[in-house]
């Protein structure tokens, strides 16, 4: 490295700036390769006869300027130019809409949308007296609707909660903002890596100190890692973790509940349901909230995966001990959901229509999932494909055995009319335990004939690759 001949003392340029610039020169000229590990700070300080503070400042500046990344308990590495971690729209061909088949993980098949909502909306509009629907209503949400949600949660997810513990909100992101207002911005928040990138950015933009917890496909993460990282509040998706599809075991849920339990505990878990109430094996464990009756666990769910992605009627269930403090902290809180919308969902729950819709969706999505897996397994790609974590939700993870990297494979698929999402787009930093060439297949927005055609297109472009 040129760094050993680059440093000039007493030339007026701060030493840490010289160290930083020496590394930048070596990175730009290729002397330091992608993901090459930098010398330890202690050893480099000794070799250059500089203080460790100087080296610390130089390394931090390299991280801040995007030349270097850190890997927990491993060190500093040159940031790869081949993989853009967590950057969805930076690649021109990805932001292009010129494709035929979209395996989006947040989509729905238009022809499969249920018309119950629109029919009930028409019914109420034609009613003789619906002027009350335009009033402000209850700040937490209408009592009758929250009561219906309470029964729905008990019957479907075994969550036993009081009506007073339920707060409505216009979308999960809105409710997360409220949760941060409740718990405070001075706490350390934890996020799984990989994760829902847009959700992460939403919270990061609130100025939070967020630390990443690496997960693997089979075991998720261990709770002792949370204490190592100094995490106070952990954000998790236990049912159908995006993008891995991992479903937490009963043991993992108990451990996480114990991590934040105790009357004097200052730890919290934010549990977000991302499975759309879809379960193809009936073996999904109960939510974390149901353990210890929600002590220090905040449960968040939404109707958007059941009705339509554009529906933003969500709700959260707070630990009972937080409710009073919430009322004091957010006096101006409003759910931003009209009384009319609440009335429609209330009647859908009470009449059993929502339950019937969930059962129908469950059958439809299970058929699509099985067809996608079967189509790929029967194709020429079958021997090189492996599917994992596909018992809940509306997407599954496929691993393709190839010498090409995921970005190249994704681009080839896109150029042949198929948009898929590679795992690295959900990584917020390199994860050494995550499988390469893993792709997220969201099948909810495609018909079965479209799935068949999309698989054929993938076969045409990937089959002859090494």
MOTA-V948682 format. One record per residue. N is the residue number from 1. PSI is psi in whole degrees, 0 to 359 (none if undefined). BURIAL is b if it has 9 or more other C-alpha atoms within 8 Angstrom, else e. Layout:
n=N psi=PSI burial=BURIAL
n=N psi=PSI burial=BURIAL
This chain:
n=1 psi=147 burial=e
n=2 psi=353 burial=e
n=3 psi=329 burial=b
n=4 psi=338 burial=e
n=5 psi=359 burial=e
n=6 psi=329 burial=b
n=7 psi=124 burial=b
n=8 psi=113 burial=e
n=9 psi=153 burial=e
n=10 psi=31 burial=e
n=11 psi=8 burial=e
n=12 psi=347 burial=e
n=13 psi=128 burial=e
n=14 psi=141 burial=e
n=15 psi=321 burial=b
n=16 psi=328 burial=b
n=17 psi=320 burial=b
n=18 psi=318 burial=b
n=19 psi=314 burial=b
n=20 psi=312 burial=b
n=21 psi=327 burial=e
n=22 psi=318 burial=b
n=23 psi=319 burial=b
n=24 psi=318 burial=b
n=25 psi=317 burial=e
n=26 psi=326 burial=b
n=27 psi=314 burial=b
n=28 psi=330 burial=e
n=29 psi=357 burial=e
n=30 psi=3 burial=e
n=31 psi=330 burial=e
n=32 psi=124 burial=b
n=33 psi=166 burial=e
n=34 psi=133 burial=b
n=35 psi=18 burial=e
n=36 psi=137 burial=e
n=37 psi=137 burial=e
n=38 psi=157 burial=e
n=39 psi=153 burial=e
n=40 psi=151 burial=e
n=41 psi=321 burial=b
n=42 psi=314 burial=e
n=43 psi=320 burial=e
n=44 psi=320 burial=b
n=45 psi=320 burial=b
n=46 psi=316 burial=b
n=47 psi=324 burial=e
n=48 psi=357 burial=e
n=49 psi=45 burial=e
n=50 psi=166 burial=b
n=51 psi=153 burial=e
n=52 psi=333 burial=b
n=53 psi=318 burial=e
n=54 psi=315 burial=b
n=55 psi=320 burial=b
n=56 psi=314 burial=b
n=57 psi=321 burial=b
n=58 psi=315 burial=b
n=59 psi=320 burial=b
n=60 psi=323 burial=e
n=61 psi=322 burial=b
n=62 psi=321 burial=b
n=63 psi=313 burial=b
n=64 psi=327 burial=e
n=65 psi=1 burial=e
n=66 psi=13 burial=e
n=67 psi=335 burial=b
n=68 psi=149 burial=b
n=69 psi=160 burial=b
n=70 psi=145 burial=b
n=71 psi=124 burial=b
n=72 psi=132 burial=e
n=73 psi=24 burial=e
n=74 psi=314 burial=e
n=75 psi=200 burial=b
n=76 psi=138 burial=b
n=77 psi=149 burial=b
n=78 psi=130 burial=b
n=79 psi=132 burial=b
n=80 psi=137 burial=e
n=81 psi=352 burial=e
n=82 psi=332 burial=e
n=83 psi=125 burial=e
n=84 psi=102 burial=b
n=85 psi=122 burial=b
n=86 psi=28 burial=b
n=87 psi=96 burial=e
n=88 psi=315 burial=e
n=89 psi=12 burial=e
n=90 psi=341 burial=e
n=91 psi=118 burial=e
n=92 psi=317 burial=e
n=93 psi=341 burial=e
n=94 psi=327 burial=b
n=95 psi=351 burial=e
n=96 psi=146 burial=e
n=97 psi=15 burial=e
n=98 psi=70 burial=e
n=99 psi=163 burial=b
n=100 psi=320 burial=e
n=101 psi=127 burial=b
n=102 psi=110 burial=b
n=103 psi=52 burial=b
n=104 psi=143 burial=b
n=105 psi=358 burial=b
n=106 psi=67 burial=e
n=107 psi=172 burial=b
n=108 psi=155 burial=b
n=109 psi=117 burial=b
n=110 psi=318 burial=e
n=111 psi=345 burial=e
n=112 psi=357 burial=e
n=113 psi=135 burial=b
n=114 psi=141 burial=e
n=115 psi=11 burial=e
n=116 psi=316 burial=e
n=117 psi=312 burial=b
n=118 psi=324 burial=e
n=119 psi=317 burial=e
n=120 psi=327 burial=b
n=121 psi=315 burial=b
n=122 psi=320 burial=e
n=123 psi=314 burial=e
n=124 psi=328 burial=b
n=125 psi=326 burial=e
n=126 psi=356 burial=e
n=127 psi=155 burial=e
n=128 psi=323 burial=e
n=129 psi=104 burial=e
n=130 psi=24 burial=b
n=131 psi=330 burial=e
n=132 psi=340 burial=e
n=133 psi=343 burial=e
n=134 psi=0 burial=b
n=135 psi=168 burial=e
n=136 psi=315 burial=e
n=137 psi=189 burial=e
n=138 psi=135 burial=e
n=139 psi=328 burial=b
n=140 psi=346 burial=b
n=141 psi=152 burial=b
n=142 psi=137 burial=b
n=143 psi=317 burial=e
n=144 psi=322 burial=e
n=145 psi=317 burial=b
n=146 psi=327 burial=b
n=147 psi=320 burial=b
n=148 psi=320 burial=b
n=149 psi=320 burial=b
n=150 psi=315 burial=b
n=151 psi=320 burial=e
n=152 psi=315 burial=b
n=153 psi=322 burial=b
n=154 psi=317 burial=b
n=155 psi=325 burial=e
n=156 psi=326 burial=e
n=157 psi=4 burial=b
n=158 psi=33 burial=b
n=159 psi=119 burial=b
n=160 psi=105 burial=b
n=161 psi=158 burial=b
n=162 psi=152 burial=e
n=163 psi=326 burial=b
n=164 psi=345 burial=e
n=165 psi=351 burial=b
n=166 psi=131 burial=b
n=167 psi=136 burial=b
n=168 psi=159 burial=b
n=169 psi=153 burial=b
n=170 psi=75 burial=b
n=171 psi=153 burial=b
n=172 psi=320 burial=b
n=173 psi=322 burial=e
n=174 psi=316 burial=b
n=175 psi=325 burial=b
n=176 psi=322 burial=b
n=177 psi=319 burial=b
n=178 psi=319 burial=e
n=179 psi=318 burial=e
n=180 psi=321 burial=b
n=181 psi=323 burial=b
n=182 psi=310 burial=b
n=183 psi=333 burial=e
n=184 psi=153 burial=e
n=185 psi=358 burial=b
n=186 psi=356 burial=e
n=187 psi=160 burial=b
n=188 psi=123 burial=b
n=189 psi=140 burial=b
n=190 psi=142 burial=b
n=191 psi=142 burial=b
n=192 psi=149 burial=b
n=193 psi=114 burial=b
n=194 psi=167 burial=b
n=195 psi=183 burial=b
n=196 psi=104 burial=b
n=197 psi=319 burial=b
n=198 psi=324 burial=e
n=199 psi=320 burial=e
n=200 psi=313 burial=b
n=201 psi=323 burial=e
n=202 psi=314 burial=b
n=203 psi=325 burial=b
n=204 psi=324 burial=b
n=205 psi=349 burial=e
n=206 psi=2 burial=e
n=207 psi=23 burial=e
n=208 psi=152 burial=b
n=209 psi=104 burial=b
n=210 psi=130 burial=b
n=211 psi=141 burial=b
n=212 psi=137 burial=b
n=213 psi=112 burial=b
n=214 psi=138 burial=b
n=215 psi=157 burial=b
n=216 psi=172 burial=b
n=217 psi=333 burial=b
n=218 psi=325 burial=e
n=219 psi=358 burial=e
n=220 psi=233 burial=b
n=221 psi=163 burial=b
n=222 psi=140 burial=e
n=223 psi=331 burial=b
n=224 psi=339 burial=e
n=225 psi=329 burial=b
n=226 psi=319 burial=b
n=227 psi=325 burial=e
n=228 psi=323 burial=e
n=229 psi=357 burial=e
n=230 psi=33 burial=e
n=231 psi=136 burial=b
n=232 psi=325 burial=b
n=233 psi=123 burial=b
n=234 psi=126 burial=b
n=235 psi=123 burial=b
n=236 psi=157 burial=b
n=237 psi=84 burial=b
n=238 psi=329 burial=b
n=239 psi=313 burial=b
n=240 psi=75 burial=b
n=241 psi=130 burial=b
n=242 psi=122 burial=b
n=243 psi=358 burial=b
n=244 psi=337 burial=b
n=245 psi=5 burial=b
n=246 psi=136 burial=b
n=247 psi=121 burial=b
n=248 psi=139 burial=b
n=249 psi=168 burial=e
n=250 psi=319 burial=e
n=251 psi=315 burial=e
n=252 psi=322 burial=b
n=253 psi=319 burial=b
n=254 psi=318 burial=b
n=255 psi=320 burial=b
n=256 psi=322 burial=b
n=257 psi=321 burial=b
n=258 psi=326 burial=e
n=259 psi=324 burial=e
n=260 psi=11 burial=b
n=261 psi=171 burial=b
n=262 psi=140 burial=e
n=263 psi=329 burial=e
n=264 psi=6 burial=e
n=265 psi=139 burial=e
n=266 psi=10 burial=e
n=267 psi=148 burial=b
n=268 psi=153 burial=b
n=269 psi=130 burial=b
n=270 psi=110 burial=b
n=271 psi=114 burial=b
n=272 psi=124 burial=b
n=273 psi=123 burial=b
n=274 psi=19 burial=b
n=275 psi=356 burial=b
n=276 psi=25 burial=b
n=277 psi=24 burial=e
n=278 psi=129 burial=b
n=279 psi=120 burial=b
n=280 psi=359 burial=e
n=281 psi=347 burial=e
n=282 psi=21 burial=e
n=283 psi=9 burial=e
n=284 psi=128 burial=e
n=285 psi=163 burial=e
n=286 psi=154 burial=e
n=287 psi=158 burial=b
n=288 psi=325 burial=b
n=289 psi=327 burial=b
n=290 psi=346 burial=b
n=291 psi=132 burial=b
n=292 psi=24 burial=e
n=293 psi=45 burial=b
n=294 psi=21 burial=b
n=295 psi=114 burial=b
n=296 psi=24 burial=b
n=297 psi=130 burial=b
n=298 psi=119 burial=b
n=299 psi=130 burial=b
n=300 psi=134 burial=b
n=301 psi=168 burial=b
n=302 psi=156 burial=b
n=303 psi=1 burial=b
n=304 psi=326 burial=b
n=305 psi=346 burial=b
n=306 psi=317 burial=b
n=307 psi=298 burial=b
n=308 psi=146 burial=b
n=309 psi=338 burial=b
n=310 psi=352 burial=e
n=311 psi=125 burial=e
n=312 psi=39 burial=b
n=313 psi=107 burial=b
n=314 psi=169 burial=b
n=315 psi=155 burial=b
n=316 psi=149 burial=b
n=317 psi=117 burial=b
n=318 psi=152 burial=b
n=319 psi=138 burial=b
n=320 psi=328 burial=e
n=321 psi=343 burial=e
n=322 psi=342 burial=e
n=323 psi=312 burial=b
n=324 psi=318 burial=e
n=325 psi=330 burial=b
n=326 psi=315 burial=b
n=327 psi=323 burial=e
n=328 psi=323 burial=e
n=329 psi=328 burial=e
n=330 psi=61 burial=b
n=331 psi=332 burial=e
n=332 psi=12 burial=e
n=333 psi=140 burial=e
n=334 psi=138 burial=e
n=335 psi=343 burial=b
n=336 psi=30 burial=e
n=337 psi=128 burial=b
n=338 psi=154 burial=b
n=339 psi=325 burial=b
n=340 psi=313 burial=b
n=341 psi=316 burial=e
n=342 psi=320 burial=b
n=343 psi=320 burial=b
n=344 psi=312 burial=b
n=345 psi=323 burial=b
n=346 psi=313 burial=b
n=347 psi=327 burial=e
n=348 psi=322 burial=b
n=349 psi=310 burial=b
n=350 psi=328 burial=e
n=351 psi=352 burial=e
n=352 psi=0 burial=e
n=353 psi=323 burial=b
n=354 psi=318 burial=b
n=355 psi=318 burial=e
n=356 psi=322 burial=e
n=357 psi=318 burial=b
n=358 psi=317 burial=b
n=359 psi=321 burial=e
n=360 psi=316 burial=e
n=361 psi=321 burial=b
n=362 psi=316 burial=b
n=363 psi=316 burial=e
n=364 psi=313 burial=e
n=365 psi=325 burial=b
n=366 psi=319 burial=b
n=367 psi=317 burial=e
n=368 psi=316 burial=b
n=369 psi=311 burial=b
n=370 psi=323 burial=e
n=371 psi=320 burial=b
n=372 psi=312 burial=b
n=373 psi=314 burial=b
n=374 psi=319 burial=e
n=375 psi=317 burial=b
n=376 psi=320 burial=b
n=377 psi=327 burial=b
n=378 psi=344 burial=e
n=379 psi=177 burial=b
n=380 psi=346 burial=b
n=381 psi=345 burial=b
n=382 psi=310 burial=b
n=383 psi=343 burial=e
n=384 psi=4 burial=e
n=385 psi=143 burial=b
n=386 psi=129 burial=e
n=387 psi=141 burial=b
n=388 psi=160 burial=e
n=389 psi=64 burial=b
n=390 psi=35 burial=b
n=391 psi=353 burial=e
n=392 psi=169 burial=b
n=393 psi=194 burial=b
n=394 psi=24 burial=b
n=395 psi=160 burial=b
n=396 psi=163 burial=b
n=397 psi=127 burial=b
n=398 psi=135 burial=b
n=399 psi=125 burial=b
n=400 psi=128 burial=b
n=401 psi=107 burial=e
n=402 psi=151 burial=b
n=403 psi=341 burial=e
n=404 psi=152 burial=e
n=405 psi=168 burial=b
n=406 psi=323 burial=b
n=407 psi=318 burial=b
n=408 psi=318 burial=e
n=409 psi=319 burial=b
n=410 psi=319 burial=b
n=411 psi=319 burial=b
n=412 psi=318 burial=b
n=413 psi=317 burial=b
n=414 psi=317 burial=b
n=415 psi=344 burial=e
n=416 psi=20 burial=b
n=417 psi=10 burial=b
n=418 psi=123 burial=b
n=419 psi=118 burial=b
n=420 psi=169 burial=b
n=421 psi=119 burial=b
n=422 psi=154 burial=b
n=423 psi=324 burial=b
n=424 psi=339 burial=b
n=425 psi=349 burial=b
n=426 psi=356 burial=b
n=427 psi=129 burial=b
n=428 psi=347 burial=b
n=429 psi=163 burial=b
n=430 psi=139 burial=e
n=431 psi=107 burial=b
n=432 psi=343 burial=e
n=433 psi=5 burial=e
n=434 psi=138 burial=e
n=435 psi=141 burial=e
n=436 psi=161 burial=e
n=437 psi=44 burial=b
n=438 psi=139 burial=b
n=439 psi=142 burial=b
n=440 psi=120 burial=b
n=441 psi=105 burial=b
n=442 psi=118 burial=b
n=443 psi=359 burial=b
n=444 psi=328 burial=b
n=445 psi=1 burial=b
n=446 psi=146 burial=b
n=447 psi=167 burial=b
n=448 psi=317 burial=e
n=449 psi=324 burial=e
n=450 psi=322 burial=b
n=451 psi=317 burial=b
n=452 psi=315 burial=b
n=453 psi=321 burial=e
n=454 psi=318 burial=b
n=455 psi=321 burial=b
n=456 psi=319 burial=b
n=457 psi=318 burial=b
n=458 psi=318 burial=b
n=459 psi=318 burial=b
n=460 psi=325 burial=e
n=461 psi=338 burial=b
n=462 psi=341 burial=b
n=463 psi=318 burial=b
n=464 psi=1 burial=e
n=465 psi=149 burial=e
n=466 psi=none burial=e
